[in-house]
Amino acid sequence: MAVARAAGLIIDWDDFSALSDVVPLLTRVYPNGSADVNQFQAAGGPGYVIRELLDAGFMHADVMTVRPGGIREFTQTPVALKGQLVWQDIGASKDESVVRPAASPFSATGGLRLLQGNLGRSVIKVSAVPEALHVIEAPAQVFNSQEELLAAFQAGHLAKDVVCVVRWQGPQANGMPELHKLTPPLAVLQGQGFKVALVTDGRMSGASGKVPAAIHVSPEAASGGPLARVQNGDLIRLDAVAGTLQVLLDPDAWNARTPATMPTDLQAANSRGMGRELFTNLRKHALKAEEGACTWL
């Protein structure tokens, strides 16, 4: 069983996917919509969403919170009335292009999918990805960093159908920092009509954009995971409908490949300077991303 350990909780990635299959999508806020957080708040905000989920049976009302009345109290909003602070019910959505009731959601599912195959296990958000792009099959282009991908994009080398594989980005490799530079160039390529996807053992908090992105691939390349075997030109199929992530290669040929090792200059950059030396042991013992990326010593 794959688990994530955080704050004393054990959470199964399969359970994440199962929850997403039954909990509706009630909001359209950037990056899976055009509204910003201020528009979200004006339309009803968290209180509205909590109330809708509670009333539809998707949340437990007996959860303990800092408020004496429990989580239900968070469905009210404070207002000043005749010089007094009073709490009022959120009421109906003020803008159904931003938040909708559970009875008429943007989508019947939450948009989080589990992908698995001979490239490992990963997660993908498809809440903003057009349905026509939920399945991408294209040759791989392998990168060792997001800077390498950006350089290739700027040089015009990615103007084609491509699955960009960015490896050595997991917890053991470099601590799994935010890959915040990848979505804009890939979105440009997508806008030019190319079939584009991202596959990485790294992390992207904005992975709910319009570009299909299989993130947190586990096991990561640094621990000998399948991404270390991928070569330029390998045909990769990302299928968010079937829930698969595959390199389309003869199994014997695939299994016979020797995994690549992290380039020495990248190892040096990940382990020296800016206090990185202090975290060598933590990186070495870090668990897989789907196990929480935490360290057990």
Backbone bond lengths (Angstrom), bond angles and torsions (degrees), N, CA, C in turn:
res aa  C-N    CA-C-N  psi(-1)  N-CA   C-N-CA  omega(-1)  CA-C   N-CA-C  phi
1 M - - - 1.465 - - 1.523 109.54 -
2 A 1.320 116.04 130.82 1.456 120.77 176.80 1.518 108.85 -87.04
3 V 1.323 116.83 127.81 1.455 120.22 -177.45 1.510 110.19 -131.81
4 A 1.328 115.36 156.53 1.462 122.37 171.53 1.513 107.17 -117.48
5 R 1.328 116.65 128.10 1.461 120.67 -178.46 1.518 108.46 -106.66
6 A 1.303 117.78 116.79 1.460 121.86 179.63 1.514 108.92 -149.42
7 A 1.334 115.51 130.72 1.468 121.40 177.64 1.530 111.54 53.10
8 G 1.338 116.10 36.21 1.458 119.58 177.07 1.508 114.26 81.55
9 L 1.339 118.53 2.57 1.453 122.12 -178.57 1.515 110.27 -100.48
10 I 1.315 116.43 150.94 1.454 121.77 173.22 1.517 107.14 -116.04
11 I 1.326 116.64 116.28 1.449 122.31 -174.68 1.521 108.79 -121.89
12 D 1.295 116.62 127.30 1.456 122.31 -178.18 1.524 109.78 -90.53
13 W 1.342 116.50 132.01 1.458 120.02 178.43 1.518 111.00 -59.77
14 D 1.324 117.25 -36.19 1.456 120.09 177.36 1.526 110.39 -63.24
15 D 1.342 116.20 -35.19 1.461 119.83 177.79 1.521 111.11 -67.63
16 F 1.355 116.89 -37.56 1.458 119.91 175.77 1.523 109.90 -56.23
17 S 1.324 115.16 -47.90 1.454 120.22 -178.84 1.523 111.06 -64.43
18 A 1.336 116.76 -40.74 1.462 120.83 -179.61 1.526 110.94 -64.88
19 L 1.329 117.26 -39.96 1.467 120.84 177.46 1.526 110.50 -64.02
20 S 1.317 115.79 -42.35 1.454 119.47 -179.98 1.525 111.73 -63.54
21 D 1.317 116.46 -28.94 1.467 120.44 -179.74 1.522 112.70 -68.18
22 V 1.334 117.75 -23.38 1.463 119.64 -174.53 1.525 113.89 -116.51
23 V 1.339 118.12 -16.43 1.467 120.35 -179.80 1.525 108.96 -92.91
24 P 1.338 118.52 124.53 1.466 121.08 -175.23 1.519 113.26 -72.95
25 L 1.321 114.66 158.84 1.458 122.14 176.39 1.523 108.67 -90.18
26 L 1.336 116.77 115.79 1.467 121.21 -173.88 1.519 113.95 -107.95
27 T 1.324 118.53 -6.88 1.465 119.95 -175.45 1.517 111.51 -129.67
28 R 1.328 115.03 150.95 1.456 123.10 170.27 1.524 107.43 -127.16
29 V 1.338 114.83 91.27 1.462 121.74 -178.85 1.524 107.61 -128.62
30 Y 1.326 117.02 142.10 1.453 121.07 -178.06 1.536 110.42 -47.72
31 P 1.354 119.44 134.72 1.462 127.75 10.66 1.531 115.79 -93.30
32 N 1.341 119.90 4.87 1.468 118.28 177.94 1.530 111.44 -99.26
33 G 1.338 115.21 16.45 1.451 122.14 176.41 1.516 109.13 -167.65
34 S 1.325 117.57 177.09 1.469 120.41 -176.56 1.522 112.99 -91.27
35 A 1.327 118.00 -15.80 1.469 120.51 -176.93 1.523 111.52 -73.29
36 D 1.347 115.98 146.44 1.460 119.51 174.50 1.529 109.05 -97.45
37 V 1.328 116.92 179.99 1.458 120.50 -174.36 1.523 111.94 -66.26
38 N 1.333 117.02 -27.81 1.466 119.69 178.32 1.525 110.72 -68.91
39 Q 1.320 116.48 -41.77 1.464 120.51 176.53 1.528 110.97 -65.87
40 F 1.337 115.46 -37.03 1.462 120.17 176.56 1.521 110.65 -61.10
41 Q 1.325 116.50 -45.59 1.461 120.71 179.93 1.524 110.78 -63.49
42 A 1.325 116.87 -41.85 1.459 120.81 -178.54 1.529 111.77 -66.99
43 A 1.341 116.35 -29.11 1.465 119.90 -178.69 1.521 112.68 -80.02
44 G 1.311 116.94 -15.71 1.461 120.23 -178.82 1.508 112.77 152.62
45 G 1.324 115.85 -30.99 1.450 121.28 173.87 1.516 115.08 66.03
46 P 1.334 116.07 -165.58 1.466 120.94 -177.89 1.528 113.06 -58.18
47 G 1.329 116.63 -36.44 1.460 119.77 -179.09 1.509 112.71 -59.65
48 Y 1.320 116.18 -40.23 1.468 120.64 178.94 1.526 110.21 -65.38
49 V 1.336 116.34 -46.32 1.464 120.59 -178.31 1.531 110.44 -63.79
50 I 1.336 116.81 -42.51 1.466 120.46 179.39 1.528 110.14 -61.25
51 R 1.338 116.87 -44.31 1.464 119.53 -179.67 1.527 111.58 -61.84
52 E 1.334 116.22 -44.68 1.461 119.94 -179.53 1.529 111.23 -62.34
53 L 1.323 116.89 -41.89 1.465 120.45 179.72 1.524 111.06 -67.95
54 L 1.329 116.55 -39.54 1.466 120.05 177.65 1.526 111.01 -63.61
55 D 1.324 116.42 -49.41 1.465 120.44 -175.83 1.525 112.48 -66.22
56 A 1.347 116.18 -28.11 1.460 119.83 -179.59 1.525 112.38 -89.33
57 G 1.344 116.42 0.12 1.455 119.93 177.11 1.511 115.43 83.62
58 F 1.345 117.49 19.57 1.460 120.52 -178.77 1.527 113.03 -97.43
59 M 1.334 117.73 -3.86 1.459 121.96 176.92 1.518 109.04 -134.95
60 H 1.328 115.69 153.43 1.462 121.70 177.14 1.531 108.95 -89.43
61 A 1.319 116.51 121.35 1.464 120.98 -177.41 1.521 112.85 -73.69
62 D 1.336 117.90 -15.57 1.469 120.02 -175.78 1.527 112.45 -91.96
63 V 1.329 117.58 14.21 1.459 120.32 177.89 1.523 109.42 -66.59
64 M 1.338 116.63 132.23 1.459 120.68 179.83 1.520 110.36 -74.71
65 T 1.334 116.33 136.04 1.466 122.05 177.48 1.522 108.26 -135.94
66 V 1.335 116.29 -177.06 1.463 120.82 177.46 1.519 111.25 -74.15
67 R 1.323 117.81 -12.64 1.467 121.50 177.96 1.525 108.86 -92.11
68 P 1.334 118.03 136.96 1.475 120.67 -175.69 1.524 113.66 -62.00
69 G 1.339 117.18 -28.08 1.454 120.07 -179.26 1.509 114.03 -88.04
70 G 1.321 117.20 6.29 1.458 120.40 178.52 1.514 112.90 79.36
71 I 1.315 115.61 -165.43 1.466 120.88 -171.56 1.530 112.46 -68.10
72 R 1.325 117.64 -22.33 1.462 120.35 179.02 1.532 111.25 -60.77
73 E 1.319 117.74 -30.80 1.463 120.22 -179.18 1.525 112.18 -65.15
74 F 1.325 116.78 -20.82 1.461 119.71 -179.92 1.521 112.13 -78.15
75 T 1.319 117.39 0.18 1.469 121.17 176.35 1.513 111.39 -91.83
76 Q 1.324 117.26 6.69 1.459 121.99 176.62 1.523 109.80 -112.05
77 T 1.322 115.95 157.83 1.463 120.83 -178.75 1.526 109.62 -123.16
78 P 1.334 118.44 140.77 1.470 120.65 -179.76 1.527 111.29 -79.57
79 V 1.322 116.74 135.93 1.463 122.01 176.11 1.525 108.73 -137.90
80 A 1.311 115.58 154.33 1.467 121.61 176.30 1.518 108.69 -92.55
81 L 1.326 116.65 122.86 1.455 121.77 -179.05 1.530 108.67 -131.17
82 K 1.324 114.82 111.22 1.466 120.66 -178.94 1.525 111.38 53.93
83 G 1.329 114.94 44.30 1.450 120.13 176.52 1.514 114.58 78.34
84 Q 1.318 116.96 3.20 1.464 120.60 -179.77 1.529 110.74 -116.61
85 L 1.312 115.83 146.06 1.458 121.20 175.90 1.525 109.10 -84.07
86 V 1.314 115.88 121.54 1.463 120.19 178.05 1.523 108.62 -129.79
87 W 1.335 114.58 158.23 1.458 120.45 179.48 1.524 109.60 -108.37
88 Q 1.328 115.41 129.68 1.454 120.39 -179.41 1.530 110.17 -122.39
89 D 1.334 114.12 152.64 1.462 118.65 176.37 1.531 109.85 -63.24
90 I 1.319 115.67 147.96 1.459 121.71 -178.30 1.525 111.77 -59.74
91 G 1.320 116.66 -38.62 1.454 120.58 -177.96 1.518 112.12 81.78
92 A 1.326 116.54 -162.67 1.459 121.96 -177.01 1.524 110.53 -77.02
93 S 1.320 116.15 163.26 1.457 121.30 176.14 1.519 109.99 -60.89
94 K 1.312 116.80 134.88 1.458 121.64 177.76 1.525 111.50 -85.03
95 D 1.335 116.59 -12.26 1.471 120.66 179.90 1.530 107.93 -158.90
96 E 1.328 116.53 102.06 1.466 120.20 -175.57 1.519 112.95 -77.61
97 S 1.326 117.53 -0.28 1.464 118.98 169.58 1.517 110.69 -82.69
98 V 1.348 116.14 -8.59 1.469 121.36 -179.70 1.524 111.30 -113.51
99 V 1.333 117.40 -48.91 1.467 121.05 176.57 1.522 109.12 -132.95
100 R 1.316 115.56 139.89 1.458 120.88 -178.17 1.524 110.59 -127.55
101 P 1.331 116.70 157.86 1.469 120.19 175.52 1.523 110.90 -70.17
102 A 1.323 115.21 157.62 1.462 120.27 -179.43 1.518 112.04 -62.41
103 A 1.328 116.97 -23.46 1.464 120.54 -179.53 1.522 112.44 -73.38
104 S 1.331 117.60 -21.48 1.464 120.65 178.63 1.531 109.76 -140.71
105 P 1.325 117.06 67.85 1.469 121.63 -174.92 1.526 112.40 -73.22
106 F 1.319 115.90 169.18 1.457 120.40 172.55 1.524 109.81 -66.16
107 S 1.328 115.70 -35.14 1.458 121.25 178.89 1.515 108.10 -151.14
108 A 1.325 116.34 148.32 1.469 120.19 -179.94 1.515 111.97 -73.01
109 T 1.338 117.41 -14.06 1.461 121.33 179.38 1.526 109.81 -123.12
110 G 1.319 115.54 162.88 1.455 120.73 -176.44 1.508 115.18 -81.10
111 G 1.329 117.73 -14.14 1.461 119.79 174.66 1.510 115.83 90.67
112 L 1.326 119.34 6.02 1.464 121.38 176.84 1.527 108.62 -99.70
113 R 1.325 116.73 124.99 1.454 121.15 -177.63 1.526 110.62 -123.67
114 L 1.314 114.78 147.63 1.464 122.10 172.38 1.514 108.39 -96.05
115 L 1.339 117.03 129.13 1.459 122.73 176.31 1.520 108.80 -112.68
116 Q 1.313 117.03 139.99 1.462 119.80 176.93 1.521 110.63 -151.68
117 G 1.311 114.80 149.78 1.451 120.98 -178.40 1.513 109.60 173.37
118 N 1.333 116.63 -156.40 1.458 118.20 -176.72 1.527 113.13 -75.43
119 L 1.341 117.84 -1.31 1.460 121.23 171.92 1.522 112.14 -97.59
120 G 1.329 117.35 3.18 1.461 121.85 179.17 1.512 112.13 107.22
121 R 1.314 115.67 -158.06 1.466 122.81 179.47 1.524 108.33 -118.16
122 S 1.326 115.41 139.91 1.459 119.60 179.93 1.519 109.02 -152.00
123 V 1.327 115.58 174.52 1.455 120.99 175.86 1.523 108.99 -122.63
124 I 1.328 114.87 153.42 1.453 121.05 178.92 1.518 108.99 -143.56
125 K 1.323 116.65 141.00 1.456 122.29 173.53 1.524 108.02 -101.07
126 V 1.319 116.19 125.66 1.461 119.84 -179.11 1.519 112.50 -118.45
127 S 1.333 117.13 13.53 1.463 120.32 -175.97 1.515 112.38 -63.19
128 A 1.340 118.20 -26.07 1.468 120.72 179.22 1.520 112.42 -113.74
129 V 1.328 117.35 -1.50 1.461 120.86 -178.86 1.529 109.20 -83.11
130 P 1.331 118.24 125.63 1.469 119.76 177.69 1.531 110.92 -56.06
131 E 1.330 116.85 142.86 1.457 120.60 -176.21 1.519 112.48 -57.19
132 A 1.317 117.20 -31.88 1.465 120.47 -179.61 1.524 112.05 -66.33
133 L 1.349 117.08 -14.96 1.466 121.42 -178.58 1.521 112.25 -109.38
134 H 1.318 117.99 12.99 1.461 120.44 178.11 1.522 111.72 -72.71
135 V 1.322 116.94 -14.79 1.466 121.70 175.46 1.522 107.85 -126.09
136 I 1.325 116.63 120.16 1.459 122.54 179.00 1.523 108.69 -126.49
137 E 1.316 116.24 128.62 1.461 121.72 175.90 1.526 107.72 -129.43
138 A 1.329 116.86 117.33 1.461 120.48 -175.07 1.525 109.38 -161.53
139 P 1.337 116.98 162.60 1.465 120.34 177.90 1.526 112.02 -66.97
140 A 1.313 115.36 148.03 1.462 120.93 -179.56 1.521 111.75 -83.57
141 Q 1.313 115.23 145.60 1.457 122.73 167.77 1.520 105.37 -125.91
142 V 1.330 117.00 119.49 1.461 122.02 -171.26 1.524 110.79 -96.71
143 F 1.329 115.28 133.93 1.460 121.97 178.52 1.528 109.59 -129.64
144 N 1.338 115.38 149.45 1.457 121.17 179.07 1.523 112.62 -97.35
145 S 1.326 117.17 -4.16 1.469 121.15 179.31 1.515 108.47 -165.38
146 Q 1.330 115.65 164.22 1.456 118.51 176.95 1.531 110.91 -70.69
147 E 1.334 117.13 -25.40 1.461 119.91 177.41 1.528 110.66 -66.27
148 E 1.346 116.91 -37.25 1.462 120.18 176.61 1.522 110.81 -63.06
149 L 1.328 116.68 -41.40 1.462 120.23 179.31 1.528 110.20 -63.51
150 L 1.317 117.12 -43.95 1.463 120.64 -179.73 1.527 111.26 -61.69
151 A 1.340 116.32 -40.61 1.463 120.28 179.49 1.525 110.65 -63.63
152 A 1.338 116.88 -41.13 1.464 120.95 179.02 1.523 110.67 -65.84
153 F 1.309 116.45 -39.09 1.469 121.08 178.39 1.524 110.60 -63.80
154 Q 1.317 116.33 -47.21 1.458 120.48 -177.71 1.522 111.85 -66.27
155 A 1.347 116.53 -27.24 1.462 120.67 178.38 1.525 112.09 -83.95
156 G 1.345 117.26 -3.80 1.446 120.80 178.42 1.511 115.01 82.52
157 H 1.345 117.07 14.24 1.465 120.65 -176.40 1.525 113.38 -82.49
158 L 1.331 117.98 -7.16 1.465 120.58 -176.56 1.521 112.78 -108.95
159 A 1.316 117.10 13.94 1.462 120.62 179.72 1.527 109.22 -79.84
160 K 1.338 115.19 72.48 1.469 121.74 -175.87 1.523 108.15 -170.24
161 D 1.333 116.58 169.40 1.462 119.90 170.63 1.523 107.29 -66.15
162 V 1.334 117.05 127.62 1.465 118.57 -173.55 1.526 111.09 -157.90
163 V 1.324 115.09 143.41 1.462 121.96 167.55 1.517 106.37 -108.09
164 C 1.321 116.43 109.55 1.464 121.13 -179.05 1.523 109.65 -81.67
165 V 1.322 116.14 119.78 1.459 122.24 178.70 1.521 107.81 -104.23
166 V 1.319 116.73 113.28 1.466 121.89 179.45 1.520 107.51 -111.68
167 R 1.314 116.52 108.61 1.466 120.78 -175.16 1.526 111.71 -113.55
168 W 1.338 115.49 178.38 1.469 123.52 -173.71 1.519 111.21 64.12
169 Q 1.339 116.65 36.61 1.462 121.71 -178.72 1.528 112.53 -120.86
170 G 1.334 117.84 9.52 1.458 121.54 -176.90 1.513 113.20 -86.53
171 P 1.330 116.82 -177.67 1.470 120.86 -175.57 1.522 113.95 -62.21
172 Q 1.337 118.74 -36.13 1.462 119.64 179.39 1.522 111.65 -76.71
173 A 1.312 117.17 -29.15 1.465 120.51 -177.01 1.520 112.06 -74.67
174 N 1.334 116.07 -55.62 1.464 118.88 -175.41 1.517 113.64 -144.61
175 G 1.334 116.58 13.83 1.458 119.51 178.77 1.513 113.89 88.36
176 M 1.337 117.07 0.48 1.471 123.08 175.22 1.530 112.85 63.45
177 P 1.353 117.83 61.60 1.470 119.62 176.79 1.528 111.09 -74.55
178 E 1.298 115.94 174.07 1.463 121.84 -179.83 1.531 110.74 -71.64
179 L 1.341 116.98 126.54 1.464 121.94 175.22 1.530 108.39 -92.55
180 H 1.308 115.18 70.98 1.458 120.75 -169.24 1.527 113.76 -82.82
181 K 1.335 118.49 -6.96 1.464 120.55 -174.23 1.523 113.76 -98.55
182 L 1.318 118.35 0.34 1.457 120.36 -168.70 1.530 114.61 -88.35
183 T 1.313 117.78 -37.24 1.459 119.80 -174.06 1.527 113.68 -62.52
184 P 1.342 120.87 -44.42 1.478 119.56 -177.28 1.524 114.28 -56.99
185 P 1.357 120.15 -50.53 1.469 117.44 -178.90 1.524 112.98 -66.22
186 L 1.326 117.40 -36.52 1.461 119.52 179.18 1.526 110.89 -68.26
187 A 1.317 117.08 -34.15 1.461 120.49 176.99 1.528 110.83 -66.47
188 V 1.337 117.11 -34.96 1.465 120.90 176.41 1.520 110.06 -62.85
189 L 1.341 116.43 -45.83 1.466 120.42 178.91 1.519 110.99 -62.28
190 Q 1.319 115.91 -41.30 1.463 120.33 178.15 1.521 110.51 -61.99
191 G 1.324 116.54 -40.47 1.447 121.22 178.75 1.524 113.03 -66.17
192 Q 1.334 117.07 -21.75 1.457 121.78 177.33 1.523 112.06 -84.36
193 G 1.341 115.77 0.51 1.453 119.77 175.82 1.510 115.91 98.14
194 F 1.321 117.27 4.49 1.462 120.34 179.92 1.527 110.79 -85.68
195 K 1.339 116.00 149.42 1.456 121.45 172.04 1.521 107.74 -81.56
196 V 1.325 116.07 117.99 1.463 121.40 -172.24 1.517 109.90 -133.74
197 A 1.323 116.19 141.46 1.458 121.59 173.56 1.525 108.63 -149.95
198 L 1.318 115.06 160.82 1.467 122.24 177.10 1.518 108.91 -120.11
199 V 1.327 115.54 135.11 1.463 121.67 173.75 1.518 106.76 -128.94
200 T 1.325 117.54 122.07 1.462 120.28 -175.60 1.523 111.44 -150.45
201 D 1.334 115.28 151.01 1.459 119.49 172.05 1.524 110.53 -89.66
202 G 1.321 116.33 10.94 1.454 122.07 178.82 1.515 113.14 -96.34
203 R 1.327 115.12 -167.03 1.464 123.07 -171.67 1.521 109.98 -123.22
204 M 1.321 115.91 139.16 1.460 121.69 175.81 1.518 108.67 -140.02
205 S 1.318 117.26 112.88 1.459 119.06 179.82 1.524 111.03 -72.81
206 G 1.342 117.47 -19.88 1.453 120.58 179.56 1.510 112.71 -99.47
207 A 1.331 116.72 29.46 1.468 120.04 -174.02 1.513 112.92 -76.38
208 S 1.320 117.70 6.73 1.462 119.70 176.81 1.517 111.49 -95.14
209 G 1.355 116.75 21.22 1.449 120.64 176.29 1.518 111.57 -77.97
210 K 1.317 116.95 -167.19 1.460 121.58 -173.63 1.518 113.62 -83.51
211 V 1.333 118.01 -10.50 1.465 121.60 179.47 1.524 109.50 -90.22
212 P 1.332 119.29 124.47 1.472 120.32 177.28 1.526 110.23 -58.94
213 A 1.330 116.96 126.08 1.461 121.17 -176.25 1.524 109.77 -137.21
214 A 1.319 116.15 110.78 1.462 121.76 174.06 1.522 107.24 -89.93
215 I 1.323 116.45 109.57 1.464 120.94 -173.80 1.527 111.08 -114.11
216 H 1.336 115.34 170.02 1.469 122.00 179.98 1.531 112.19 56.40
217 V 1.325 118.19 34.35 1.462 119.79 179.70 1.524 109.47 -56.51
218 S 1.323 115.78 126.31 1.466 121.78 -177.00 1.529 110.10 -127.84
219 P 1.325 118.21 140.94 1.466 126.69 -4.62 1.529 111.77 -70.63
220 E 1.318 115.67 152.45 1.455 120.99 -176.08 1.527 111.92 -74.60
221 A 1.321 115.55 164.12 1.461 120.83 -177.82 1.520 112.09 -60.49
222 A 1.347 117.32 -37.17 1.462 121.00 -176.37 1.523 112.78 -64.35
223 S 1.333 117.50 -21.67 1.462 119.94 178.27 1.533 110.99 -102.77
224 G 1.339 116.48 19.74 1.452 120.97 179.20 1.506 114.27 84.53
225 G 1.351 116.99 17.97 1.454 120.77 -179.49 1.519 112.76 -67.09
226 P 1.327 117.41 169.27 1.466 122.28 -174.16 1.527 114.89 -57.55
227 L 1.332 118.77 -30.21 1.457 119.20 -179.68 1.521 112.10 -60.37
228 A 1.338 116.90 -23.81 1.464 120.53 178.42 1.523 111.73 -70.20
229 R 1.332 117.94 -12.83 1.465 121.18 179.68 1.527 113.24 -96.27
230 V 1.322 116.81 -13.70 1.464 120.02 -175.41 1.522 110.48 -67.83
231 Q 1.335 115.62 139.23 1.457 122.38 177.69 1.522 109.45 -124.13
232 N 1.329 115.61 154.90 1.458 120.51 177.18 1.527 110.08 -54.45
233 G 1.327 115.85 133.73 1.451 120.63 178.08 1.511 114.41 95.25
234 D 1.339 118.45 -15.06 1.467 120.24 176.01 1.521 109.48 -59.12
235 L 1.315 116.71 135.83 1.457 120.60 178.59 1.521 109.15 -81.97
236 I 1.321 116.44 121.37 1.466 121.97 -178.02 1.522 108.87 -115.58
237 R 1.318 115.26 138.64 1.464 121.38 177.06 1.523 109.07 -119.87
238 L 1.327 115.23 117.25 1.465 122.74 174.18 1.521 106.10 -104.72
239 D 1.326 116.37 115.53 1.462 121.12 -175.21 1.529 109.01 -124.85
240 A 1.337 115.37 97.72 1.465 120.07 -179.31 1.513 112.24 -77.30
241 V 1.326 117.40 -10.73 1.469 121.22 177.32 1.528 109.45 -81.35
242 A 1.333 115.77 -50.07 1.467 120.71 179.01 1.521 112.36 -82.81
243 G 1.348 116.87 -15.03 1.457 120.67 -179.65 1.515 113.19 76.38
244 T 1.347 116.41 40.07 1.459 119.64 -177.51 1.522 111.29 -125.17
245 L 1.317 114.74 153.66 1.465 123.25 175.51 1.520 106.93 -138.98
246 Q 1.341 116.21 104.99 1.461 120.62 -168.86 1.524 111.84 -131.89
247 V 1.331 115.48 144.22 1.452 120.45 162.90 1.519 105.54 -95.75
248 L 1.330 116.72 126.18 1.458 121.59 -173.47 1.524 109.27 -87.29
249 L 1.316 114.65 81.39 1.454 122.70 -176.17 1.517 108.67 -139.64
250 D 1.336 116.42 149.20 1.455 120.20 176.99 1.525 109.64 -53.14
251 P 1.337 118.50 128.89 1.469 120.97 -175.99 1.527 113.60 -55.16
252 D 1.318 117.61 -39.55 1.468 119.39 179.93 1.524 111.11 -65.64
253 A 1.326 116.21 -42.80 1.460 119.66 178.80 1.526 111.03 -65.81
254 W 1.341 115.99 -39.58 1.466 120.66 179.18 1.526 111.01 -64.12
255 N 1.314 116.63 -48.15 1.462 120.64 -177.66 1.524 112.56 -68.93
256 A 1.336 116.86 -22.54 1.467 120.03 -178.71 1.527 112.24 -80.28
257 R 1.308 117.42 -13.35 1.463 120.01 -178.75 1.528 111.62 -68.24
258 T 1.315 115.06 142.20 1.463 120.78 174.28 1.527 108.62 -88.11
259 P 1.329 118.76 124.95 1.471 120.18 -179.63 1.522 111.66 -59.06
260 A 1.313 116.29 140.34 1.460 120.76 174.48 1.527 109.53 -69.47
261 T 1.307 115.63 159.93 1.465 120.89 175.71 1.521 108.98 -111.76
262 M 1.301 115.65 155.57 1.449 120.05 -178.69 1.530 109.79 -62.74
263 P 1.337 118.68 132.38 1.466 121.19 177.83 1.521 111.47 -55.33
264 T 1.334 115.17 143.43 1.472 119.56 -175.28 1.528 111.88 -61.59
265 D 1.333 117.53 -36.65 1.465 118.44 -179.97 1.512 111.33 -67.31
266 L 1.338 116.20 -32.89 1.462 119.97 177.12 1.521 110.88 -71.87
267 Q 1.322 116.32 -38.84 1.470 119.82 176.04 1.522 110.16 -59.32
268 A 1.323 116.38 -43.70 1.461 120.47 -179.62 1.523 111.23 -64.41
269 A 1.340 115.84 -42.84 1.461 119.43 -179.63 1.519 111.39 -64.53
270 N 1.343 117.15 -32.96 1.457 121.04 -178.05 1.525 113.17 -81.68
271 S 1.330 117.46 -15.12 1.463 119.15 -171.42 1.525 114.83 -118.98
272 R 1.339 118.20 -9.65 1.462 119.37 -176.67 1.520 111.07 -130.17
273 G 1.334 114.69 145.36 1.453 121.07 176.96 1.512 112.96 87.94
274 M 1.335 116.48 154.89 1.467 122.82 178.39 1.527 112.12 55.85
275 G 1.330 117.78 27.72 1.456 121.21 177.87 1.511 114.90 81.27
276 R 1.345 117.21 6.79 1.465 119.69 -177.90 1.518 112.80 -62.84
277 E 1.322 116.38 -26.14 1.472 119.55 179.77 1.525 111.92 -58.59
278 L 1.330 116.68 -30.84 1.459 121.36 -178.28 1.531 112.53 -66.98
279 F 1.327 116.38 -21.54 1.464 120.16 -173.13 1.524 113.52 -107.87
280 T 1.335 116.24 12.53 1.467 119.88 -179.34 1.517 111.50 -57.14
281 N 1.319 116.43 -47.37 1.466 120.22 -177.61 1.526 111.55 -67.36
282 L 1.336 116.66 -34.70 1.457 120.30 178.52 1.526 110.91 -65.26
283 R 1.330 116.37 -43.77 1.472 119.61 178.18 1.526 110.40 -63.25
284 K 1.314 116.07 -42.71 1.461 121.28 -176.36 1.512 111.63 -59.56
285 H 1.332 117.26 -36.57 1.468 121.34 -175.06 1.531 113.28 -103.96
286 A 1.328 117.50 8.94 1.458 119.78 -178.83 1.528 110.56 -66.02
287 L 1.315 115.77 138.64 1.456 121.04 176.73 1.530 109.98 -78.88
288 K 1.323 115.70 172.32 1.454 120.58 178.48 1.529 110.29 -63.11
289 A 1.330 115.72 158.18 1.460 120.05 -179.97 1.517 111.10 -57.67
290 E 1.338 117.57 -39.95 1.464 119.37 -178.44 1.521 112.20 -75.60
291 E 1.317 117.27 -5.23 1.464 121.04 172.77 1.527 111.15 -103.79
292 G 1.321 115.67 12.34 1.452 120.15 175.70 1.505 115.61 102.74
293 A 1.362 117.37 -8.59 1.474 122.23 -179.59 1.520 111.20 55.76
294 C 1.322 117.86 23.79 1.451 121.05 179.02 1.535 109.36 -92.19
295 T 1.312 116.21 171.85 1.462 121.44 -175.38 1.510 110.13 -116.23
296 W 1.324 114.99 131.25 1.461 121.56 175.89 1.525 108.13 -113.52
297 L 1.323 117.75 114.58 1.453 122.39 -179.07 1.516 111.32 -109.54
